[in-house]
Amino acid sequence: MDALIVGSGPNGLAAAITIARAGRSVRVVEAKSTIGGGVRSSDSRASPFIHDHCSAIYPLGVGSPFFRSLELERLGLEWIHPEVPLAHPFDDGSAAVLHRSIDETCRGLGEDEAAYRRLMEPLVSHWESLADEILRPMLHLPRHPLLLARFGLLAIQSATRLVRHRFRGPAARALFSGLAAHSFLPLEAVASSAVALLLATLGHAVGWPFPRGGAQRITDALAAHLRQLGGVIETDCPISDLRDLGNSRAVLLDLTAWQLARLAGSGLRDSYRRRLAAFPHGPAVFKIDYALDAPIPWRAEACRRAGTVHLGGTHAEIATAEGSVARGLPAARPFVLLAQQSLFDPTRAPAGKHTAWAYCHIPRGCAIDATEAIEAQIERFAPGFQRCILARQVSAPANLESANANLVDGDISGGGADLWHLIARPTLSFVPYRTPRRGLYMCSSSTPPGAGVHGMCGFHAARAALGRELAGGGN
């Protein structure tokens, strides 16, 4: 066997596909009985309500250069694009809206129409070139240096600084702040603008879609493609020690830095193992899946047409909530991310019923039950929401980690994403996927470009292995 992949999340499957496409033999082993990691959904045979276990909305899935190269649609993956990718409601019943069209988005931002256009149009019009630069290790020789420099000068700013210098009105400020909160950083942190710029660019360039039938459809399509290439996938195969990995020419681990540190034993030098163990965690998440008797009764009409809704109010409120989490305190009014796929995908719920997926950030190690705080935020912008609830499935950080060992302490990002740890992820290197042990690689979101369902961590790790251990002929 040329390559062994440990973990069947999107990065593990991407690594396996990349190696198999190069004509090498590859085997994927998965500890759980089902594959997919953070890209899984419940089985409709068990319940008529289909819930996504972790990730739910996939701008990077449809925008990923690697995923686009696979033509997964021919294997049954169907992307659904909501009429409105993102809505951000306010207490007065209005909402800031990110449309696919920059023009339509700008028209809703009033006095900030021109400022938003100046910010976003250059990035959106060159998305494919920009993706080639930012969905890889930051230490690289750029092919589009001016475009990367333009993005970098904006991305390195804190979200608070950018909105105060670029926007005058509350709508644009709140919309951008909600996007920045996906970074898991306080909005005052350097580089907290990077994720906001990326997500806004994706919203206009490719949309914020989700797969018909649930997140599992992405995993199923990736697995089908791998099997067509001759790859093998085995489930119920936990790995507890590097010595269990066998004699493959290359081993790629879709595991976090902390998991590798625990598995390493004497298989990695102490200094490297200590750096892995010290890699910073991001905040945890507290997630709820809802079965609903009716659509969420949003006060803002735009929210009824949106696949994703950000609940956090003004820039100041979002900054306060995320700053509180960063200081180790749960937010009294958390920033809530909510998806409502069943409005656009009738396979998700019985006729006339609906689903919702929601989570907020909480401090790592915090044992709080955030159900009441999350539902208070939804009820704030959708009076009567709680009367719609048929059932709820609550997932605290421990539940998330139990379902997917990569979600250590409820951290869904594979580690902190401050500026330094975007550069040194998980350690400072031109080839950060390669470990000091010959033939052993990391390919999880603890490596560049980090969190998100895009497969690029696996793709780049596999390319590194193909250029070294797997160069030349295979077994």
N, C-alpha and C positions, 0 to 999 in steps of 0.2 A: 504494500500500500504506500502510495506516495505521500498522502496527506491525511491527517486526522484532525477533524474540527470538533472541539468540545463546546457544545451549546448550539441550539437551533433557533436562536433569535434571528432577526433580519440580518444582522452583521455576520453571524455564523453561516447562515445560508448563502449570503453574498460571497463570503470567502470561498465556500465550497464550490459555488457556481463558477467563480472566476478561475479557480484551479482546474475544474472539470472542462471548462471551455478551452483551456490550454492543452487538453489531451492527457492530463494526469489523472490517476485514480484517486478517489477521495471518499472518505467515510465520515459521517456526522454522528456523534453520540450525544444523546439528550437524557438528562437525569429524570425528567418527568415522563409521564405516559403520553403526553401530547406535546407536539412541537410548536414553536412560535415565540417562546419567551414573552416579551411584552406586546406581541401582536397576536392575540388570541381572543376568541369570543365564546360565549356559552353555546351549548348545543341545543338547537331548537326542538330536539326530541325530548329533552328534559323539561323545557319550559317554552311556551310560545313567545316569551319575551327574550330577545337576543341582546345580551349586554357585552360590551367590550371590556376585557379584564383589565387592561392598562391603557394603552394608547387608543385614540379614537378618530382623530382628524389628521389628515396626511398631506399637508402642503409639500413637505420634503419628499414624500413618497412619489407623488406625481412629478415633482421637480427634480428628482435625483438623476444625474447623468447615468448612473449605473442602472437604475430601475428602467429608465427610458430605453436603454439598449436591449432590454430583454423582451420587450413587446408582450408583457404579461397578460394583456387583454385576450390574446389568442388562447390562453389557458384558463379563461373563465373569469378573470378579474374585471369588474365593471366599476368604474369610478362614477360616483354621483356628485354633481356640483350643485349645492344649494343656490337658490336665487340670490341670496346674500351670503357671502362668506362669513362675515363677522358684524355683529351689532353690539354697541356699547351704550346701554340705556342710562338715563338720568332720572332724578326724582320728579321732574316736571312732566314726564311722559314723552320726552323727546329722546333721540338716540343719535350718537355718532355712528356712521356706517362705513365699513370698508367694502366697497363694491369691486368687482373685477375691473371695471372701467375707472381709470384715474379721473377722467372728466367728471363722472357721476359722483365719485368720492369727494372731489374738490368742491363741487356745487353744494354739498351738505356741510362744508366747513366754514362757510361765511367769510369772515375777514381773513382767514388763513388759507383761502383757496390757492392763491399764487404761491405762498410759502410751501405748502404741501407739494404742489406740482414741481417746484424747483428742487425740492428734496428728493422726490421719488422718481421722476421721469428718467433721469440719466441712469439710474440703477435698473429700472424695469426694462428699458429699451436694450440693455446689454446683459440681460439675466444669464444667458447661457455662458457667456464669457466670464461673468462674475462667479457663477457656480463653479467653474473650473478652477478659480483662484481660492475660494473660501471653503470649499468642501474637501480640504486636504490639509496636511500639516502647515502651520503658519510659516515654518522655516523652509522656504522653497524659492527657487528662481522663478519669478512671475513671468507669465507669457503676456499678460496685459497690465503692465506696471502702472500706467496712469489710472486705469479703472480701479485697480486694487488700492492705489493710494487715495483716490477719492472716497472709496468706501471706508478705508481704514481711518482717515481723518475724522469721519463722522462717527464710525463705530467705537472709537476709543473714548468718546465723550460719555459722561454719565447721562442717563435719560433726563434727569432733572435739568442739567445744564442745557441740553439740546432743546427741550420743549420751551424753556424760558427764553432762549435766544432766538428760536425759530418761529414760535407760535404765540399769538396774542390771546386767542379765544379758548374757552374751556373745552370745546368739543375736540379740537385737534390735540390739545394737551392730554386729555383723558384717553383718547384713542391710542396715541403713541405710548402712553404710560402703561396701558393694559397690555400692549404688545411687549413692552420691555419687561413686564413682570414675569413673562415666560422664562426669563434668564435665571430665575431664582436668586437674583442679586438684589440688594437694596437699590432703589432708583438713583441714589446719590453715588453709587459705586462707579469707578472708571470702567468703561466698556459695557455698561448695562444697556447702552443703545444698540449694540451689535445685533442682538436677537430681534429687537423691534424692527430694525431696518431689514433684516433678512425676512421676517415673517410678512411685513408689509409688501416687500418686493415680490415674494411668492404669491401673495394674495392677488396682486394685479397681473403677474406674469403667467401663473398656472392655476390659481385658485386654491381653495382650502377644501378639497373633496374628502370623501370617505367611501369605502367599498360597499357595494350592495351586498347585503347578507351578513355583514359583520367583519371585524378585523381579521378573523381567521382566513378569509378569502385571499388576503395578501400572502399569508404564510403558505396556504395550499397551492397557490400559483407558483411561488418560489420553489417549493418542494417538488412540484410536478416538473418544473424546468430542470431541476437538478437530476431527478431520476431519468429524464429523457437523455441527459448527458452521460448516464452511467453511474452517477453518484449513489451512494447507499446511506440511508438514514436509519439509525437504531434508537429506540426509546428505552426508558427504564434502565439507563446505563450511567449511574452516578460515578463521578471521579472524585476520590478523596485524597489522592496523593499523586504527585508527578510520576512516581514509579509505576502507576497504573496505565500509563499512556502508550506503552508498547514501543514498537520499533519503526514507526513511520519516519520517512525522511524529514517531514516537517509537521509540527503540531501547532495549530492555531486555536487560541482560547478565546471564546466569546464570553469571557468572565471579567469581572471588575478587577481593578488593581488590588483591592483588599482580599478578594478571593484568591488571587494568584499568590499573594503574600502568605496566606494561610496554607495553601497547597504545597508551597515550595519546599518546605523542610530544608534539607541540605542541598537541594537541587539548584539553588541560585545563591550567588554570593550574598553575604549578609548586608552589605551596604545597599545593594539594589533592593533587596527585600524590605529593608527599613524604609527606603524612599517610597515604595509601593504602599506600605502600611500607613505612612504619614500623609498619603494623598488626601486632600481635604474632601469631606462629604458636603453635599449640598443639603438644603433643608429637606424634610420629609413631606409627603403628601397624605392627606386624609380624603378618601374618595367614597362617593355614594352613587349607586346605580338605582334608578327609580323605575318602577312599573306604574304607569299613570292611567287614570280613567278618561282623560281628555288632554288636549294640547295645553301647554303651560299658558295661563291667561295673562300674557305680557301687556302692560299698559302701553308700551311703545310699539306701534304697528310694525316697525322694521324688524323687531325681534321675532315676530311670528313668521318671518320669511328667511330667518338666518339659521345656518347650520351650527354656528358657534356664537355664544353670547358671553361677553365679559361683564362681570358684576363687581363693581368696585367704586362707582361714582366718579369723583373728580380726581385729577392728578394728585392733589394733596392727600386725599383719602387713601389712594393706592400706595403712595410713598410711605404714609404712616403705617399701613398694614404690613408691607414688605420689610420696612425698617424694623418693625417690632419682631417679626420672625427672625431676622438676621441677628437681633440682640438676644435671642433665646426665649422670647415671650410670644405666646399665641396672640394673634390679632383679635380684638374685640369685634371688629367688622372686617373679616378676611376678604381678600380678593379671590373671587370664585370664577373658575373656568367651567363653562357648561356647554354640552353638546346635545342636540335634539335631532338625531338622525331619522327617527321614525316619521317626522314631518315630510320627509322626502323619499324614504325607503320603507314601503309597506311590509317588507319581509321581517322587520324588526319587532312587530307587535301584532296581536290579533286586530281584526277590523274594529275601528273606532277607539282603540287603545293606543298608548304611546309609551316611549321610553325616554329617559334623560340620564345623562352621565355628567357628574359634577365632582370637582375636587378643589381643595384649597391647600396652601402651603402651611405647614406647622413646623416648629423647631425640631431638629433631630433629637430623639430621645424623649419627646413630649408625649405623655400618655393621655392627653385630653381627648374627649369625645367632641368632635367639632360639628356634629350633626345639627345641633340647634343653631349654631352660628351660620352654617351654610344655608340652612333653610330660612333663616331670618333675612339673609341677603336676597335669596330668590323671591321670598314673599314681599320684600321691599319694592321690587320692580314688577312683580306679578301677583297682585293681591288675589288671594283665593287659591294659590298654588297648593297649599297643604291639604285642601279638600280634594285635590285631584289624585293624591297618593294612594295607590292600591297596596304597594309593598316597596320596601327599600332594602338594599344589600349594602351594608356598611363595611368598608375596608380601611381599617387603621393601618399604620405602617407595618406592624407585625403580620397582619393578614397578607399584605402585598408581598412581603419578603417570603412568607410561607408558600405563596403561589408561584413566586419567581425569585430564586436565590440571588439574582443580579440586583434586585431592588433592596440593597442592604439598608436596613433601618428606614425603609420607605423612601430612599433617595432614588428617584426615577431617572436621574441624569448621568449616572456613572461617575459622579464626583463633581466638585465645585467647578464653576466656569468663570472665575475672575480672570483678569487679563493674563496674569502669569501662568495660570493653569489652562489657559487656551494655548499658550505657547509651549509650555512644558507639560505635556499631557501624555502619559503620567509623569515622564521625566523629560529633561531637555535633551533632544536628539534630532538629527536630520531624518532618522528612521525610527520613530518612537514605537513602532509595532514590534521591533526586534528586541528580544531580551538578551542578557549576557550568555544565556545557555544556547549553544548552537542548535538551530532548528526549532526553537521555541518562540512563538509569537503571540502577542495579544491582538485581538480584533474587536474588542467591545467598545462601548461608548466612553470608556476611560481613556481611549485613544482619539486622535483627531479624525474627523472634525467634531466629535462629541455627540451629545444627545440628539435624538431625532430618528425617525424611521426613514433611512435613506440608503443603508447598506454600504456607505462609502468607507466606514472604518474597516469592514470586512474586505472590501475591494482593494483598498490600499495595502492592507496587511498581506493579502494573497499575492499582490503584485510584488511585494518585497520578498516573499518566500519564493516566488517563481524566478526572481532575478538572482537568487542565491542557492538555496538547497535544492530547488526543483528545476534549475536551469538544465538544459539538455534533455535527453530522453528520460521517460518515466519507466516504472516497473512494468 
